[in-house]
Amino acid sequence: MNGKQKPETGKRGDGIRLNKFISHNTKYSRREADRLIAEGKVEVNGKVVTDLATRVTKEDRVKVNGRPVKPKSMHEMTVIVYHKPKGELVTKKDPLGRKTIYDALPKRFAHFVPVGRLDYASEGLLLLTDSPRVADILMRSNLERVYNLKLRGSITHAMEKAMQEGIRIKGKKGAHEKSEIDEMEFAPFFAYQILKNESNYSKIRVAIGEGKNRELRRFFAHFDREVLDLHRVSFGGISLNNLPKGKTRFLTQKEYDDLHAFIKAQQEENHKMRKTQKEEETER
């Protein structure tokens, strides 16, 4: 051991949860990692660990089924664009037996995780990656999301005002039937363009920086407007282009370069925030 003490396993205050570490650096999901831990198939520093609350740091040596788990760097990630059609759920399995994106995706992408969601009736660009850390960073970001929408009814001045200034709404109109969120706050839209505005139906393109569940459907439902079609056309500067529905593509080199630059900037910003917080705590 060269005089160095082996890190203690099972710590609860440091590092990240073991299932998260495994899902971030292998093909296993967190749920699958929990099962492997419970079955005694995971070792930390040479000891079998079955406690689901175990936390590990980068100094710990983790094995799954006897194979070492090597922490991935952000540069080892793969990201794909999927043109999701209507009628597919963004989930691994559906208890009602409905089709999911993983029924349509090539099998080699079965372990990829989606960046956010598009609901069953929505279509368009969906990013997937083999790095849950990257997925988490993108989901929490305020990167621009652009959507084309078709609405039943006209676009009013009140709707434009809310898009320009933001709005807080109460109630569950437009929400999923099982949603427990009865109040939602909307930041001002980045931009919007009215493409067609008639009494029967309207078309509008909007750019927002949030990814809340059924956000746009709830926004327009507040004004008694049903969203007939919702099509996401870009996310963070990554566009569908001419990708057919149900097909996938890898990011271009420029898209990867831009993504790496964004992630690096986010990490540096987070590091500065943590440093500032520690300095403030020290001064108290």
N, C-alpha and C positions, 0 to 999 in steps of 0.2 A: 504493500500500500504506500510505500515511499514516504511514510510519515504523515500522509494526508488521510483525514478521517472520511470514510465513506458517507455521503449524504444520507440522512435519516429518511426512511420512507414514511408515508402516511401523514406528512405535515399538513396542517389545515390552514395555515396563515400565509404561506409563501407559494409562489408559482401559480400554475393553473391546474384545474381539475384534470385528473388522469384521462378521463374519457374525451375531454376536449383536446388534449395533447395527441391522443391516438387518432382522433378524427382529422385533426389538422395535418397529420404527417403520414397517413395511410389511406387506403381506399375505404376503410370502415367508417360508418356513420357513428354518431354519439350513442345511439341506441344499441348498435351492434357492439360498440366498445364496452358498454355497460354489461352486455351479455357475456362477453369474453372475460371481463373482470370477475363477474359473479361465478363463472365456470372454472376459475383458477388458471386461466390460460395467459395471464399477464404477469410479468415479473418486473420489479423495480429494484435495481442494484442487487440482483441475484436472488431476491426473495419474492415468492408468490404473493400477490396482493389481491384481496377480494373485497376490500372496503371501497365502496363507490365514491366515498368522499375524499379519497386520497388525492393529494396535490403533488405535482412534480415541478422541478425547475430544469433549466437547460443542462445543469450539471448531472442530473440523474440519468441512469442508464436503464432504458425501458425496452423490454422484449415482449412480443406478441407471438404466441405459438412457437417460442424458441428463436424467433428472428428479431434482431435489433431494429428499433425504430429510430431512424435518423431524421432529425429535424430538417424540414425543407426550408430553403430560402425562397423569398418572394420571386426570384428570377427563375425558379424551377416550375412556376405555375403554368397551366394551360387554360386558356379561356376560349369558349366557343360562342357563336351567335346562333340561336335557334329561332326560326320564324314560326312561332306557335300559332296554330289555327284555333278557331273556336271549337268548343267541345272537348277540350283536354284539361285535366286538372294538373296544377303544378304541385305534385306530391308523389311520394313513392308508391303508396297504395291507397285505394279508396274502398271503404267498407261496403259501399253500394255497388261496387263493381264497375264504376265508370272508367272511361279511358283516361290514362295519365300520360304526361309527356314521356315517361320512361318506357311506355309501350311503343312509342313511335321512334324514340332516339336509338341510334346504333348502340349495340351492346357495350362497345368500348367506352361509352360515356355513362354507364350505369352508376358509377360512383361519383359523378360530378354533382355539385350542389348548385341550385338556382340562386341568382342574385335577385332577391325579391320575388314577387308574385305577379301573375296576371290571372284574373279570375276565369271561371269556366266559360263565360260568354265573351271574353275579351281575346284579342289576338295581337300578334305583332312580335317585336323584338324581345327576346329573353336571353340574358347572358347566363352561362353556366361555367363553373370552374372546378378544377380538382383541388383548389386551395380554399378551405372554409374561412381562413383568415382574410383572404382577399375578398371573398363574398361578403363577409361581415363589414369590412371597411367600405365597400361600395354601397351596401345597403344603408349604412348609417350616414353616408355622404350627402351633400346637397348638390351633387352633380345634376346637370340638366336632363330631365326626361321630357321627351316631346311626343305628343299624342294627337291623332286625328280623331275627332268625334262627330257623330251624327246624332242630333237631338230631336225629340218630338216637340215641336213648338218653336217659337221665335226666341232670339236672344235679346234680353231687355237691358235697359240702362242700369237697373239694380244689379244685374248679374255682372255687367262690365265693371261697375263700381267695386263689387266684392273681389273681382279678379285683380283689380288695380291696387286695392287697399288691404285685402285680406278680410277674413270674417270668422267669427266663432258661431257655430251652430249647435243646437240642441235637438235631440230626437234621433231616431234610427232610420229615417227615410233614406232609401238607397243602400242601406247596410245589409250585410249578410244576415239571414234570419237568426243565426245563433250568436251574432255579435253582442257583446256585453258593453260596448262603448256607446254611451248615449250622448256624448258631447265631443265635438272635434273642432280644433282651431286650424284654420287655413292661412298660411303665409301668402303675401301677394304673389301672384303668378309672375314668373320671369318675363313672359310675353304671351300674347294671344293674337290670332288673326282670324277674323270672321270671313269665312269663304262663301257662305250662303246664309241668308237670313230671311225666312218666309214664315208665314203663320203655321203652315203644316209641319215643316221641319227645317232644321238649320244644320250647317256644317261649320266646324271651328277647329283650328289647330292651336293647341296650348302647350306652353313650356313651363314646367314646374320643377322644384328642387326637392320634393319630398316623395316618399313612397309608402304612404299610409294605406291600410287596407281599404279597398273600394273608395278611395279618396275622391276621385272625380265623379263617380256615380252619386256619392253622398252630397257633394257640392251642388251639382245641378238638380238633384232631387229636392234640395232645400227650396229651390225656386220652381218646384213642380214641373221639372223637365226630365223626361225619361231619356237615358242614354241608350240609343238604339244600336249604335256601333261604337266600339272603342278599339283603336289600333295604335299601339306604340311603335313609333318609327325610329326612335334613337334613344340612346342612354349614354350620357357622358361623352358625346361626340362620336360614339360608335353607332353606325346606321345600318339599316337593313339593306340598303341599296336595292339590287334586283333579286335578292335571295327569295326563291319560291317558298310558299307555305309548306311547312312540314320538313324543310331542309335545314342543314347546318353548314356553318363555315367557321374556319379558324380566323383569329384576328390577323390583320396585316401587320407587317413589321412596324409601321408608323403607329398603329393603334396600340401595339405592345409598348413601344417607346413612350408614348403619352401616358399609358397606364402606369408604367414603372415610375415615371416622373411624378405622377399624382400620388402614388402610394408612398414614395420617398418623402414628399412634402408633408403628407399626413403624419407620417411617423415622426418627422422632425418637429412638427407642431405639437404632437402629443407629448414628445419628450420635453419640450420647453414648458408645457403646462404642468407636467408632473414635477419638474424641477422647481417651478415657481411655487407650487403647492407645498413642497417639502421646505422651501425657504421660509414660507409664511408660517408653517407649523413650528419651525425652529425658533422663529422670532417671538412666538407666543409664550 
